[in-house]
């Protein structure tokens, strides 16, 4: 029996279905590349016109300026925030971009500057940050944009030092901010005896930095050490692909202030729970408290979930245990999930660490300014 032939309408329907299927499959496979391409400014950095520079004599150039929580100590904290500007129009984000500013106030400050609120006054400059796109590619344009961001941070640091000429000093950077504070340590602090004496500690959170960077300002070897650096990049245990991406994209400053490949150099890692490079592992029972502090007002202390995070520095990565709590899930858009998490699994550990080191600095140096 002869099979009936398909009609033109049936052929059109089958062809249309096949095309839709292929399109959906292609989007599923290359979705990340498509979305990333949408963040590309599509202009060479050499011909790019950056947004206006901040004036750090004005309050508008600071998202926090000497902010004090109730009962805060005597330290002066300089905090450089993580990436909140996604890209598209600019290589370097304007300081008044609304979405980037909202993400900074709602998520980054409560979760990553918050642990330092009890140590003293906290200042955080707005700066023409390199966009998220520059963190997703190793193109030369992206490297130049990341180096450009340091100009603002360096200028903000100078203004901050002028306003805080004495007393214990804590430097903090998160993600992109960690890279920029690393350069401050290398260029401004390491060879300045006055600043080195003032340094309580530097906290380079979620930064990928070579061990070789920490000479004059060493990695912290114990919880009772001052003038040292805490550095780590955390990845969930078992996520080998993420760890490989992190290390593959790692860049380091050269002596000319350019970003170059780390070329497989050993990565610095100090467990924030132990506060010691000599004690790389911590059990869940050691964890003082993780939290999601998003949307909390400055100075408000969040609720903690203690004893839920195990962590270990291994092969330059801080491997941390998986978590099932809804409070600690990455949410938001594709771009949001590639920024620093809107929670801090080591909040209470960092808070305790900096308070201990400030106390030690004060005992060693006496009265503070």
Secondary structure by P-SEA (a helix, b strand, c coil): cccccccaaaaaaaaaaaaaaaaaaaaaaaaaaaaaaaacccccccccccccccccccccccccccccccccccbbbbbbbccccccccccccccccaaaaaaaaaccccccccccccccbbbbbbcccccaaaaacccaaaaaaaaaaaaaaaaaaaaaaaaccccbbbbbbccaaaaaaaaaaaccccccaaaaaaccbbbbcccccccccccccccccccccccbbbbbccccccaaaaaaaaaaabbbbccccbbbbccccbbbbbcccccccccccccccccccccccccccccbbbbbbcccbbbbbccccbbbbbbccccccccccccccccccccccaaaaaaaaaaaaaaaaaaaccccc
